[in-house]
Every structure is written in structure tokens, then in C-alpha cells.
Amino acid sequence: TGSNGQIGRTAAAFLKSHSIDFRSFSSEELDISNAMQVKSLVESLSPSFILNAAAWTDVDQAEIEIKKSSAINAIGPKNLALSARNIGAKFIHISSDYVFSGGDNLPISELATPAPINHYGKTKAEGDLNVNLAYPEGSFILRTSWLYSQFGKNFVKTILRKAITSDGDIFVVEDQVGQPTSASDFINKMYELISCKPPTGVYNITNAGSTSWYGFAREILRLGGLDEERVKPIKSESLKTLALRPKYSVLSYSKLKDIGLEPMQEWTQS
């Protein structure tokens, strides 16, 4: 599901390159909040795995369109998990670092209790809970953060576009810290994880290391052969966004290590 998103499109490219048979569906083709539609499609296809990459990802707009974002992020995953359980398929659900408050300065373990500070985070946390309640024995909840790819809208493209189309300063927040994650690296690690048939449950999958949005923006310009000194640091409060953002949402990789998998490469390498 979510075939037009960054994870969906990256996953499709990966599956094609590995000659793995799959079907992908956009939100126009499948409304995951419609339980009967999901049940009918899953039963007709009878897949071995279901990857839910569908999500409402506009954090600020989620504060306005509360019902719609909840339907996609909280109800949809439950419908897919139940349908996966009915046919005995494994279910893979993509979650987010925004399920946490970001109030501490230590990497957040898979066992930490979600404490979201915005509606988007609440819907993602509710979706995780619904999956765990519906189908714990067959579901993988994979939390990631700050995704970018060649597809769709993302921070890398936004910063490059600003740098190329204007010649002024580029103001970026310096007091939010996380892990920029390559969607391609994420899908490769997801495949490696699922292939080793680990215990079901929550796993954090992000590129290693951490930085602020400000540090990320500087590195984007540097790698683009542009002047990173144009990037100027600002505080979150000056942006006046509708939704609060976690100040520190770095995820730990303890469970990957526990099952013998190496963490992903550093974000700067990706």
C-alpha cells in the first residue's frame, strides 16, 4: 500500500530488481480505512507478505484534518493487520520517530512507551497499538525517521531547490535532532531483517549517527557543491508551525543488534 510514497516507490524498485512478484496500490486504488475493501483485496490476492507504506505524513495538516489523518494512520493499519491475520500473511507496518515526545537526549529503544506531542504522532502511535492488538504474532512494526529518496517531496529536494532557485540565506532549525534516513537503505535493511525470520514486534530502522535539520541542510549543500555557509540556524519557535516537533527523536538499534544484524551505515555515507 502507499505505492506513490517514498517507501512505496523505493520498495517497488527493489522488488522488481530482485524479481519478487508483488502488487502495489495507491490511495486512489485502495482506501485502507475501508475494512471491506481491504478484506476483499487481500483475500483475492492472498499474498505472503503485506507491506503497509501508506500514511498521512503532512504533520501540520494533520492538526486540521484530524479524522482523515486518523483514518489513514490508525484505522488503516488495523484493517490490514486483521486481513493479514485472516489469510496467515506476515504484516509489515511502517511507523515513525514522531510517536515519541523527544524530551530526552538518549537514543530511544524499541521498548519505550510512545508519548506523542502532535496529532500526527498520536495517529501513528494508535496505528502501532492497533496492529499489536490485532495481529501481534504476525506483525513487524518498523520505525524510521527523516526519510529522503529520489521520489516525491522530501527535505533534501526542498533544500537543494531553495539553494538553486535563490541566492539568499536558507534558515533551518538547529534544535531538532534526528536521523536522516535513505529510503533505499531502509528497504534493503527491511528485506535483510525479514529474510532472517526474526521474532515479530517493533524494530527501529534508521541510518546511524544523528544531526539537526541545520546540520543535515549544510551537508546537503556541501555534497551538492554549493555554499553550505548560506544555511543559517534558527530555533523551532520562530517557525510558528501548527504542530510541535520532537526536539530529540534519535532511535536506538538494540533489537537489530540482538538478532545479529549490523546497524545501517552512517547518514553522512548514505
N, C-alpha and C positions, 0 to 999 in steps of 0.2 A: 504494500500500500504506500501511497505518497510518492508515486513514480516521478512526479515533476520536481521534487525537492532535491537537495544536495545529496542526502544519503540515498534516496531512491535512484537517482540517475547514476551515482557512483557505483551503487550495488549492481545495477543493470549492466554497466560496462564490465564490471568484474566477473559477473556470472557468465556473460557472453564469452569473455576471454578464456574462461575455464570450461566452456562447453557444458554448462549446467542448465538444464531445462527449467524455465521459470515463466511466470506470467506476472506482469506489473499493472497496477491500476492507479489512476489519478483520482483526485477527489470528485471530479466530474463523472468518472466511470463507476466509482464505488463510494457511497456515503457510509463510512464506518460507524456513524452514530445510529444507523438504521439496522437493528438487530436481525430482522427477517432477511434483508438484502445480503448482509454479511453471511448469515447461516446458509442461504441458498447458494451463494457463490462458492463458499468453502466446500460445501458438500458436492457440488458439481465438479470441482477441480481436484478435490481430495489430495492436497499437497502433503509432502513430508514435513516441510517447514513453512511457517508463516512469518515474514519479516514486516513488522509494522513501523514504517518510516513516515507515516502520515502524522502531521502535528500542526497545531496552530502555533506559530513561532513569533508573531508580532507581539512583543511583550507589552508595549504601551497600549495598543488597540485592544488587548485582552481585558484591560481595565474598563473598557467601554462595552465591548461585546461579550459580556460575561457568560451568557447562556451558550452562545455559539462556540466560544473557546472551550468551555467545559464539555460540550457535546463531543468535540473532536479529541480533546486531550484526556478526558476522564471516562466518558461513556464508551467511546470507540474502542479503546484497548480492552475493556471488559467484554464487549461483543466478540472481538477477535479471539480473545483468550478462551471464551466459552465454546466458540465454534471449533477452535483448535483441539480443545479437550474432547469434544464430541466425536472427532474423527481420529484422535490419537496422534495429531501432528505436534511437533515441537513449536513453541511460540517464542519469537524474539521481538522484544519491545524496546524502542529507543527512548531513553529518559535523559534528564538534564541536571547539570550542576545547580540550576536555579531552584531545585527543591529544598535547598539549604539557605540559611539566613546570611551566611558569610560573616558571622560575628567573631569568629576565632581566627587565629593565624597559624593553624596546623592543618596539614592535609586531611581531608575528610574521608573516613573509612566507609566501606560498603555497609557497615553495621550501624552507622549513625542514624539517628531519628530525624526525618525530614522536618524542617521548620521554615517554610517559605515565607517571604516578605512581600510578595506581589501575587496578583491573581493568576498570572501565567504559571508561576511556581506552584501555586495551590492546585491548579488543574493537573499539572504533571505529577505531583505527589499523589493526588487522588487516583490518577490513572495507574501509577505503580501499585498502590494499595489494592485497587480493583483487580489487577492482574494476579497479585499474590493471593487474593481471596478466591478468585475464580479457578485458577489452574496452577497452584504452586509446584506441583510435581512435574510440570512440563514446560515451564516458562523461564526465559532468561531476560532480565531487565538490565540493559546496558546503558550506563550513564556516561555522557560525554559532555564536552564544553567547547564554546567558541569555535564552531566548525567553519571551515572555509573549503572551497573547491573551485574547479573551473566552471562549475554550473551555478546558475541563479545569482541571487543577491547575497553578498557577504562583505565582511569588514575589509578584507584585502582589496577587493574590487572598488569599494567605496573610497578608500584612502588613495589608491592609485588614480582613480578618476579625478578626485579633487586636486591631486598634485599635478596632473597632466593638463587639466582644463582651467586652472587658475594659477596665479603666481604669488598669492599671499600666504600668510601663516595658516597652518592647519591645527586647530585646537582639539586636543584629545584628552580624556580623563586619565589621571595618573593614580587615582586612589581606588581603583577596582582591579584586583589581581586574579588571574585565572590561567588556563592552559589553552593556547591556540592549538587547534587540532585539525589535521589534514583529514578530510573525509575519505581519501584513498587509503591512508594509513589505518584509519578506523575500520574500514571494511576488510582490509587484509587481516587485521588482528581479530576481528569478529569471526572470520572464517577459520582462522587458526584455533581460536577458542572452541568454537562449536565442533570442529573436527576432532578435538581430543576428548570429546564426550565428557565434559566436566559435570559436577553437580549443578543442578539448576539454581536459580537465585539471582541476586544483584551482583554485577561486575562493573567496575569503573574502567573505561577505555578512553584514555586521552594521550596526547603526546606528552613526553616527560618534560620536566622543568616548569617554570612559570614566569609570567611577566604581567605588566599592566597593559591596558589598551594603548597607553602612551608609548611604552617600550615596544609593543607589537607594531605600532604605526611607524616608528623610527626604523625598525628592521625591514619593514615592507619597502620603504623608500630607499634604504641603503641597497637592498638587493635589486631594486629597480633602476639602480644607477642614478638616483635622484638625491637631492639635498635633504638629508634627514633633519638638519637644523631648522627646517621650516616647521617641524612638528613642535607645538608648544603645549606644556602641561596645564591642565585646569582641574578643578575639583568637581565632583559629581553634582554638588548643589547648584552650580552655575548653569547646568543644562536644563533644569526645570522640567524633567520628564514626568509623565503621568505615573509611571511605576518606579518604585525603589529597586535598586540593583544590589546584589550581594557585594560586599567590599572584598571578600576573600573566599573564592569558591574553588580552590585547588583540591583535586580529588587524589586520594592515595591509590596505589596499585597492589595492596596487600593480598587480595584474593587471587590476582593473576600469578603473583609470586608463589602463593600457597599451592597452586596446581602445577607449578614448574614452568610457567610461561614468562618470557622476558618482557619487561615493560617496553612500550613503544619508544622510538628514538626521540631525542630532544626536539622541541618545537622549532628551534633555530635550524636544525638539519632538514626538517620537513619543508 
